[in-house]
Amino acid sequence: MPELPEVETILRSLEAKALGQVIRKVTVIHEKTIRKPHPDVFVSCLQGQEITGFNRLGKYLMMEIGCSKVLVIHLRMTGRLIYTESSIPVTKHTRIIFYLDQGQELHFQDIRKFGTMHLLRRQELQSFPPFRALGYDALDPRLSLDIFINMLKGRRGQVKGLLLNQSFIAGIGNIYANEILWKAGIHPQRTANSLDIEEQQKLYQAIRDVLKSAVSHRGTTLRDYVDGDGKHGEFQNLLRVHSREGKPCPLCGNSIARIKQGGRSSYYCPICQK
């Protein structure tokens, strides 16, 4: 699933090319992708409207439309939003096509069909149920160290699960949770209430450092992810523990271990992470 760095990378690539263009036509191939409004209304509302901005909250991508509406896109497991300078063949995984006024197209492709789109009025965003359930975006500049430490108070669950909890902090998935905990030197099975103040500070800084580095390297491609230009990310070349079971830890040389937590694989160094 695309996580914060991947969605941010897609946002930046689309912002550089699609911003200011007018949606000339919309073709809906898979109607179930559109959760609100009815597909016919979705098409009529978007056609003839200018793309006025892009935004992001956690793993959600938002495309702002000139009619005071916002298209909220969740890529889920395999969603892709690809900008192309000229018409490309419609694949069996193409779900929606946005035709732009300068001849370019935006293709939403989704192998597993889990991706969703909601076309909302701007004033609906604050009451949009998925947004109301989210915590701070992991790279929100308002999320200070003091606020983060206060958020940890009273939390008894394992710290790995807490990082994955979108209502606690939004945008982190399994890949980056593993990398963050390695950088912070914290074992994934540690409970949040067992962290001392120094470990809390290290965790906060690791969240910022890992995610910013991943964004600067255009995300992580392990299988399906490509950015808005159809290009792979590069951060997979910098992964320290994720999917590296049995390989040496970059710090101590000990073998990376893997355990199962909540149905997901946690990769960690038994020596460096306590």
N, C-alpha and C positions, 0 to 999 in steps of 0.2 A: 504494500500500500504506500503511495506517495505520502511522505511526511512533510513537516514544515519546510525544510530546505528545498524539496522538490517542487512544492506548490509555489514557494517564493520565486524559484528559478523560472517556472512557467509564467508567473505574473510578470516578471521583468522582461522576458522575451516577447510576450504579447504586448506589453505596454510600449515597447520600443517600436513596434510595427503596426499594431492594429488601432492604437489610440487615435481618435479623431475620424476614423473611417465610419461610413454609414452602412448599416446592414441592409443590403438590397433585397435579399430573399433568404428564407429559411426553409429547409427541407427536413422534415422529421421522418426518420426511417423506423425508429423504435420508440413508440409513444410512451412506454412505461418509464423511460428515462425522465420524462417530465412529470413531476409530482404536483406542480401548481403553476399556472391554472390549467384548464383543459388545453390539449395540444393546439386546437384551432385558435383559441384566444392567445396562446403563447406566440404563435406565428404572427398573428395580426398585430400584436403589441410590439413586436420586435422589428418587423419590416418597416424600413424607412427611418429608423432611429439611429442616431449617432452614438458611437462608443465613447463615453466621456471620461472613463477612468477605470482603474483596476485596484482592487484591495484584497486583503487576506485576513482571515482570523483562524488561527490554528491550521487545520488541514483544509479549510474551506477557501475557495477562490471566488471572488466577487467581481463581476463585470458591470460597471455602472452605465446606464443607458440614459439618453437624453430626455426621455419622458418621465424623469424622476422615479425610475424603477431600477432595481438591481437584480441581476441574474446571479443567483447563488449556486455554485457548482461544487459538488463533492465527488471527487474522482474515485473514491472507495478503493477497491483492490487493483483494478487494471485500467482505469480511465485515462485517456490521453486527450489533450486539446492541442491540435497541431495547426499551425499557421503555414499556408503554402502560397507562394507567389503565383502559381498557376494551377489549373485544375489537375487534381490527381485522381487516379481510379478509386472508385468507391469499393472498399473492401467489405468482406462479410462481417467485419467488426465495426463498421461505420454506423453510428446511431443518429447523429444530427449533423447537418451541414449549414454553416452560416456563409452566405455569399456576400462579399464586401464590394463597395462601390468602385474601388480601383482595380478590380479584377481578381483580388486575392480571395482565399477561402479559409474558413476555420472548420476543421473536421473534428468532431468529438467521436473518438473510437473507444470501445469498451468491450473487451473480450468476454468478461463474465457478467456483464449487464447489471452490475451493482451500482454504478454511478448514478447520481441524481442531479436534477436541476429544478430550482424554484425561482420563478419570476415574481418578485415582491415589490411593493411600494417601499420607498426609503423609510417611511415611518413605521413599517412593519418589522424592520430588522431587529429592533430592541426586544420585541415580543416574539420573535421567531424561536420556537421551542428548542431546536438544536443549539442556537446561540446562547439562549438563557442558561443552558446546562453547562456551558464551557467556563473554565477558569481563565486566568490571565493567559494571553498568548505568550509563549515561552520567550519571545524576543521583544515583548512590549517594553518600551523604555520606562514605562511607569512601574514595572515590576522591579522594585529596588531590593537590595539585600535584606533590609529590615522587614519589608513586607513578606519576602520569601521565608525568612526565619519564623515570622509570626504564623505563616501558613502551615508550617511544620508542627506547630504546637498541638499536642493532643492526638497526633497521628500515630497509630500503633501498627499499621500494616507494614509489609515489606516495602522497602524503598523503591525497588524495581517496579512493583505494581503501582506505586504512587506516581511515578514518572509517566506511566502509561495511562493513568486516569485523567481523561480529558477535562473532567470537572475540577481537577486540582490544577493542572497546567496544560494548556492546549498546544498541540502540534508535535509532540514527541511520540514516536512509535518504537518498535522493538530494536531496530538497527541503532538508533541514536541513544536509546536508553542504555544499551550495552556499552556503547562508546563513552557515554557520559560517566557511567559508574567506574569504568576503567581509569579514565582521566582523573576522577576524584579519589581513586584508591579505595572505593567502598564496595564491599561484597554485595551482590544482588539480593541475598537473603537477609541482610541486616534490616531491622525494623527502624522506621523513621524516628521513633522516640529514643532510640539508642545512640543517635548521632550527637556528638558533642559540638560545641559552637564552631570549632575549627573545621570539622567535617561538613557542617552545614554551609560554611563559607566556601569550602572547596567544591561542594556540589553545585551551589549557585553559579560559581565561576565556570565550572565545567560545562554546565548547560549552555551558557553564553558562548564559550569558546568553541565547543564542538559544533553547535548549530551555525555559528557565523562562518566557521571554516568550511562546513558543508555547503553553505550558500555560495561562498566564494569559489568553490569548485563545482558549482552547478548541480549539486545533488549526487545521489548514489544510484547507479544502475546495476542491479544484480540480475534482473530478468526483463521486466516489461517497461520500466520508466524511460521516457524521453521527454525533453523540454518542449517548449512551444515551437521550436524550429525542427523538431524531430531528431535532435542530437542527444546522445547519451551523456549522463553525468560523469564526473571524474573522481568523486570522493571515495568510490569503492577501492581505489588504489591506495587510499590512506587509512583504511580501516585497521584498527589495532587488535581488536578481539572478535568482532562479529563475523561469524562463519569461518573462524580460524581455529577450530578445535584441533588440538595436537600440534599446532605450529608454535614457534617460540614467541614468548612475550617480548615486545620491543624494549622493555625496560630491564627485565631480569633474565630473560632467556628460558624461563620455565615454560612448560607446555600449557597452552590455553585449554581450559576445561569447559565442558558444556553440561548444563543441567536443565531440566524442564520446570518451568514456573507458569502456572495458569495456562497451560497448553502452548506456551511459547518457549523457544530455546534461549537460555541466557548463557552468554559466553563471557568468561572472566579469567583472570590470572589468580590462582590460589595463593600465590606469594605476595603480590602487590596489592591485592584487594582484601581488606580485613573488615 
